[in-house]
């Protein structure tokens, strides 16, 4: 046995919750999710967890602050960690916008795993995937507003660049002997799990496949199951400006809170989330419990105007707190774009 029974138990709880919410949201989506989960069941058993102000002109270039943030851990307790820092982005003024194609005023660089942030105009702060970028043409995954003034292109982190040589993670000779890092998979139904192999000096999957080039998505935080109480340390360049990530309908997302500050549910703008009259009708928020053995579940009750537990017990929003670098997961009831204003919770 490899000693990650706790993760397997969380796997079952997360999958049951996900299946339940998808039944409520969409029978068609639920069937698709069921087929996807059935297809990946063997992998799940092995890996263990499924679980605004808008400026009218472009922001002036800024001298970005470098940051380093240790995030406290408890031995054997699952936590969710934000990555509020990035690799230094490149910024380009926009000459024109046609559909999903942005023409820049100067030539862009060469990127491996790029993502874009819109600056100025209607979509200020919005995060877009990048289909291609060359010369003065940047093709995004969706069409930005025509009044976009500039675009920032980020090279996304990989395990090797974010946690070089394992970073602060305790490595091991085999999976289960050290810290475990989880990333939400592409379908939002599971976590892909990784560890740092000290024998081969590389990040690996649970199946012992080299994984250092695995992308750490710009909009997603990470799951950590630590083998010790050593903190997880994240570092890089501080994000600048509003950040508006999108979280897909019915999928688990680890919210990557974009600023390295403490916050609470009282800081959330409830007008941007999907509330409901009862649990299961709106967005579901997942917060690791005090022992790190399970996830407490919350939603925003629109009738009473308060956050509640899945058992309908009212909670004080300001009491659901997150230290700098900590975060929560969400299962949205619809595609959810949330605008984190720069300076939010500071």
N, C-alpha and C positions, 0 to 999 in steps of 0.2 A: 504494500500500500504506500502511496506517495504523500499521505497526510494532508489532503485538501478537501476533507469531507464537508467542512463548513461552506466552501465555495459551491460544492455540489448541492447542498441543501438550499442555498440562496438561488441556485440555478432553477430548481423546481418551483420555488416561490415566485420568482420573477416570471417564469414562463406561464404559470397559472394566471397571474395577474394580467400579463400581456394578452393571453387568450381571452380572458374575461372581458377586458376593455374593448378588444377588437370585435367581439360578439355584439357589444353595445353600439359600436361605431359603424360597422359595416360588415354584413354577412359575407360579401364577396371578398373583402379584405381579410376577414377571418379565415376563409377557406385558403386564400393564398398564403397567409401566415402559417396555417396548419401544415400545408404542403411543404413550405420552406423549413419549418421546424422538424417535420418528419424526415426530410432529406438530410438535415444536419444533426439528428438526434445522437448518432454515434459520436460526432465531434463534441457535442455538448457534454455527454457523459465523460469524455476524456478531458475536456477543457474546464468544465465545471461551472459556468455561469451564464444564464441568459438574463438572464434577468428580464422735450424732444424738439427740442428746438432745432430747426433746420436752417443752416446758414444760407444766405442768398449769394454768397461768393465763396470761392475756394479758400480753404484754410491756408494760412501762410506756412511755408516749410518750417519745421521745428527741429531743434536739437533734441533728439530722442534720448530719454534716460535709460541707462542700463540698470538692470535690477537683478536681485537674487533673493529668493524667498524659500526658507525652510518651512515645510509643512509637517507639523507634529503627527506622529503615528503611535498606535498602541499595538504591541505584539499580538498577532493573530486576529486583529480586528479590521474588518473591511472598511475602507474609507474611499471617498470620492475627492479627487484633487483637480483643481483648476490649473491651467497653464497660461497665466496672464501675460507672458512674454513671447516675443516673436523673434525671428531673424529680421535684421534691418530691411525694410521694404524699399522698393524703388517707386518714385512718384512721377507721374507724367500728366501734363496738361492735356485736355481733350480738345481735339479739333472738331470732331463731329461724332454723332451717334446714329447708326442705321441698324435698327433691329437689335440683334445681340452683338453686332460688330462695333467696336469703339476704335476710332482712328485717333491716334495720339499725335501730338505736335512734334515729338521726337521719337527716335527709334527705341524700342524696348530692348531689354537684355535677353539672355538665354536662361531658361528656367527648366527645372526637372519636374517639380510638383507644385505649380503655382496656384494661387488663389488671389482674388481681387477684392478690394474694398473701394466703394464709391465715395468720392469727396465732393461735397456741394450739391445743390439742387434737391429735387424731390426725394431721391434715393440716398441722400447723405448717410453714410455709415453702413449701408447694406453690403453684405458679403456675397460675392458671386463666385461660382466655380469658373475656371478658365479652360476652354476647349483648346485654344491655341494662342500663341503670342509670338509674333515675328515682325521685323520691320516696324511699321507704324500701325499695325493691325493687331488688335486684341479681341478675340472672339470669346464671349462669355457664355455661361450656361443658360442665361436668360437675358431678356432685353432690359437694359437700364433706362431710366428716364432720359429724355432728349436734352434736359437742362443740366446733365452731369458736367461738372467743371474739371475734374481730375480723377485719375484712377491710381490707386496704390497697388502694386503687385508684390505679394509676399511669397517667398519660398517656404513651403510648409516644413515643419519639423519632421524628421524621421527618428526612430529610436536611437540611431547612431549619433545624430546631431544634437538631439535634446538631452540624451543621457549617454554621452560618449564614454566608452569603456565601462558601461554600467552605471555611470554617474554615482548617485548616492545609494543606489540599490544594492542590497546584499546579494551577491551572486552565489552560485553553487555548481557542483559538478553534474547535477541532474535536476529536472523539474521537480519542484516541491521542497527542495532543500534550502531555498533562499526566498527573497521577496518575489511576489508575483505581480505583474502589471497587466491590466486588462484594458482593451480598446473595444468600443462598440463596433460590431461587424457592419458590413455594408447594408444589410437588410434591417438592422435595428432590432434583431430578435435575440441576440446573443452577444457575449463578449469573447473576443479572441484573446487568449492568454499567452504571456511571454515571460521569460526570465533571462537573467544574464549568466551565461555559461562560463565559469572561470577556467575550465580546462582549455576551451577553444577560444577564449577571450572574444565572445560574440553574443549578441542577443539571439535567442532561439524561441521557437514555438514549443508548445507542449509535445509536439511530435518530433522534436529535436531537429527542426529545419532552421537554417540560418535566417534571421529576420531583421537584421540591423537596418535594412532599407525600408521597413514598414512605415507608412505615413502615420503621423499623429495628427488627425484632422484639426484644422484651424478652429473649428467651432465646437470641438468636443474636449471634455476633460478626460481624466483617466481614472481607472479603478485600481486600488492598491490593496493587496493582502500581504502585510509585512511579516517577515520572520523575526524581526526585532523591533525595538522602539526607536530606532534611528529615524530621523526625519527624512522625508523626500524633499530634495532640493531642486527647485526649478529656477532657471535664470535665462536672461536674454535681454531684448530691448522692450521697454514698456510700450504698450499700445497707446495710440493717440487718437483722439476724436471719438465720436459716437460709434458704437459697434452694434450692428443689427443682424445677428445670425438668424437662420431659419431652422426650425426643428420639424421633421416630417410627421405627418399624421400617423398615429398609432404605433410609432416606433419609440423604443427607448433611446433617449439621448442624455449623455452626461453634460449638463450645462457648463460650458467653459466660461465662467464668470471672468470678464476680460480685464479686470483691474485688480491689482494685488492688495485689496483692502478687505476688512471684515464687513459683513452685512447681515441682514436678517430678512425674513419674509415681510416685515413691515416696510422694507425699502422697495419691494416689488410694486410695479404699477399694475394694479388689478384690472385696469381698463384694457390692458394688452393681452391678458390671458383669458382662457375659456373657462368661465365659472359655470356652475350648474345648481339645480335645486336639490340634488342628491349625489352621493358619491358614484362615480362611474359615468356621469353625464358630461363631465368636463375634463380639463387637464388633470392628470394625476402627478403629484410631486412625491418623489421617493428620497428619503433622508436616512442615512445609516443610523441605526439605533445606538443607544449609549454603549452597548457592549460590542458593537460592530458585528453582530450575528445575524442581523436581518435589516429590512428597510421599513421604517415607519412611513405610512401613506397619508397624504393630505390632499385636499382640494379646496377651492374657494366656493363657498356657498353664497349664491347670489340673492337668496331670499333673506338671509340674516346678515349678509354683508360681512362675513368673517371666514377665516380659514377653519376647516374642520378635519378631524381624522376620518379614516374610512369607517369608523364606528359612529360617526356623527357627533363626536364630542368636540365642542368648541375649543379652539386654542388661541392663545395670544400670539399674534404674528411676530411681535418683537421678541418673543421667547424662543422662536425657532432661529437660532443663530449659527453663523458660520465664521470661524476664524479666517484670517487671511490665507488664501490658498485652498480652503475647503469649499465644497459645492454640493449640489443636489442633482438628481436625475429627474427627467420628466417624460411622461407619455402624453403627448398632446392629443386633444380630441379633434383637431384640425391642423393643417399646416400652420405653424405658428412662427411669425416673425416678431422678435422682441427687440426693442431698442434700448440698449444700455447707454445712458448718457454719460459722457466723460465727466468724472467727478462724482458720479452716482455713489452714494453711501460714504463719501469722504467728509 
